[in-house]
Amino acid sequence: MNKLKAGIVGAAGYTGGELIRILLNHPNIEVTYASSRSQAGKLVTTVHDDLIGQTNLSFSDDYNIDVDVVFICLPHGHSRDFLQKVTLPSDTIIIDLSNDFRLHSDAGEFIYGLPELNKNAIKEANKIANPGCFATAIQLALLPLAANNLLTDEIHISAITGSTGAGVKPLSTTHFTWRNNNMSVYKAFQHQHLGEIKQSITQLQAGFKESVNFIPYRGDFTRGIIATVYTDFKKSEEEAYALYGRFYNNAPFVHLSKENIHLKQVVNTNNNLLHLEVHDGKLMIISILDNLLKGAGGQAVQNLNIRMGWAEDLGLKLKAVMF
């Protein structure tokens, strides 16, 4: 078969680099275009030096894009402007990794690309809005409850992300001397991913109106998200595992563990692991994933696989780096 030609807009960032790494090793895809205004004319490997020996591709600063699928990895708020300025063929598959099209009020023709929720719609979509990293981890913790109308009270969430979640541009809160041996809360109760989390919950449980209380943390590590979610639950732990097992029966990247879980199990993979415990009428769900893969680039490729009718895990059978 002819390989699908892929392009990446905003390819110099962390997510762009991870997408290139995945796509270079995908059997059905050829990466032919990578844009970056700041790195134009340079070899991709001068920025993503983990790819030395794998590609001779250079960054471009123009938007003359001749590809079958384009991944947009621009900062939040820039994807909409890009699509207004650039004319793409109507049959080009667009997968946007910003938050510009995730909410129904902003989406237009875009389908929200959480495979475990909208797989059938993704199969027919030419425009896909990739979910946020925190949103993915938290939604995967909650969807089985919403699908069974079991969310009956407030939801409480605390979650920690690695420094790559803030992007490649240096900030005071990503500088090594600030981040190392340090933690901090940010955007408490008002994180931008709350909108898509609530949207997905009500897609499955229309009457849900309780508060979703989310406290995000900056962690002193590079990549990964660990989220702890709890809410009222009147069933047993055994029933909880059975319920989650049924919901994720056909989800190749969501796995349940009755043993406690840790980030090294998922970093460098497209997997999400869930651990469940029931305590005094409350269900606690621990959800972990790699923010750059299942939380970004890996999920984008998963969405493309679904859209093309390929095996969902094609090119995504990645091994965690445990040691």
Disulfide bonds with the S-S distance in Angstrom:
none
